[in-house]
């Protein structure tokens, strides 16, 4: 049987007496051979002899296999024993073998139904699935098992995805097919470190501990997660988060959807909350910046120390111990959003340029008026400006910009009580 360069041969059983490898047909520039002679992990078509009939006589085993999966091997039989033929060996130098077969040393896992993640070839449980899109729109897929080479398949899967991305594939997606254990039971590994550019689409499955590495760019679509630490870029568009999400050093985290418990911004990290993202437990900003453009917060939000929180939207419904507070030198600007209970420690902590407040309080009287941004004033529910804001607490007020009404004698605006001089 002759196989020209650029040609394809698929056969899953039987025997080929001689396989002759020749140059491409006249006028063709094709190279390489698309040879598929395996079926699963046990059956393979055998070849009695392989002959290099190309002009150069320089074909190697690697040339024969290079268009196939990286783990594909040429096996040769000598004295009844099968062994892998070195890929650098020239075809013309192959001697002493009575027959050959092309086969994978490991199963190339297949699955007809991801809801029942069992390999249809070797019948092992599948832990992870990965997919990516080629330039022609086709999807490349691979599955990994518990006994994959690196950490139950997760590391190997992520490394494979990164390799596909480097080859030009897009939409790289990691899909856990089972729950990852929490050190006290279950299967898989306790933690996953995500590298490269990829998406996580876990469905209803749980990953206990996840780290987004520095330099990574990860999109969380679906899944359940306990603890996540972000040191790179992360976009959270969906999913359920049962523990703490930390935006740490190097983090660029954007939360636009999903249900969360706790969030911490620390070590210079940055986070943005918008759209429908919902936080049900405490949020803390100690060193870094949290920008709130939307979303909802149902418990305490504490901004302290070197933390900054800028708000131009969103809903904060916590009260009492669950109020929003700026303290210990924290800074920020509030230009929108609704607050059930906002506490500002002192002047200069946060500038108020907008927003609505059921309760707004400070540590001491006379501070509230000094927290207004230039051109802003407090308004009551009737829409009237509140002139006497030199108090420690206001209720049911909004902050809006206004035109200064200045007393010519004192230079004080009768609306916001600030001293102002016309240009």
Steps between C-alpha positions, in 0.01 A plus 500: 500500500639842400443816704603827338603807701189689600288188473292336771465138604259377765464135585401356836577132454651236278845506341684694232780298342710801399444874542692702242555868582553714192528863396193715444320478168629716218413864555425454872703662779353282774725353767441255782275197521161473672522146629236360736535128557372462853166432663482574871794380703523134401416452133719621220560425139838330461753574225744238376752743351541877463692626196629851430473553126545876508783651297693614807464177695514716815157434653503437876246341728414853614417593139259210493326600822525879510144574391361278777452542874822575687475176697466278191783249462627253241545156657721232349508126580830315541517142621141517619550818706344837416694820567477867402709594196704815556344792314838622374569169323499510120250275327775359272697392806222300664622141512426192704132574555251239379197729519391848607196674640411863571337543837459726804677389820208661685133498413370800308191542715158545344163572661157495341319657799674747734227446761636145532874572476639156420740433212325297231834340405675403825198550733695711751332787686568833333586798721555786258403607149664775296394660174631769266403643162714473188515772237256308280242490781546136591531403866795312642423286807695292751413312820714422804473236774614468860819317395602761242864592517465817709280540809185316408485656156441863598857620454542299181169632369596863570844454345341344193258793470788746524677307225194513278473876555864540399417314178227754418193331645244727671220465758709264713265355763559280804198292607520301825290184470491423872529672839849568631546394861547724804774294671239296684344297222400489138720459195743712306748739658453762769619796296532614140736769369383660176754636252475645151181628337204271555144472627365277777158349429431263787123466485385375841841363598705630793866606510618550857800730459595692186791737431516727196873531442679826420483557126193280458173619344209287621125527447276321751177406321330236715586270789522502878809625679605526864822703508647703215818709507556732204852616409429560130199597290166340585153564362214356704188482284315221680528221753447454872776593745461341842805640678754781466613665178826694547621763255867497602821651360479538122128428488269654241169342594168593340175367648206542263285202601482214745416457870776556757558482874820684601738730311833644610714748308856501633869548414427754227242294313220657297138388462193629316143400588220568250178375342342211695788383722364442852700480825322353801771522768774740609716691253832646616742736323828538688756586232385545142203640312140383473287673237125447526297572187207272582418175675370451852653469848298349783749515790784712637735682264811620683752728331800561721870590506639528149173390343300704249140447392346711226124461451282620213229236516383189681287427804626470860227364728692413818432694821647518850793259521452436128527865394740647247789675673814693410752508783869513587604728214306325224396714205255510213239694306129422508314638199209256485344189651256448785606446862292380792771599750826680416755596766786740425769524761630850434543786256692405188410134533256497208362774281126495436390612154184291464303205635202445729527422871247367747751571777821698467717553806848606610715475812435858612265790432585763246670253263225413252507837324876474449464162325310646206683526169511848352160591356311228689236534771266287711132490401206368696219278369308804377793605284592798716864575574600450863691803619571384854729202434746576778379193687623145559202321343254551217211276399322443171714735295648510154810678380479701181695776336361853522567860410662692784290772667764712671448765766694806386602587855614161624588326174315189623263307276158479663444154348818306585645735765838504327707818472515597135637789302384573145775516236 
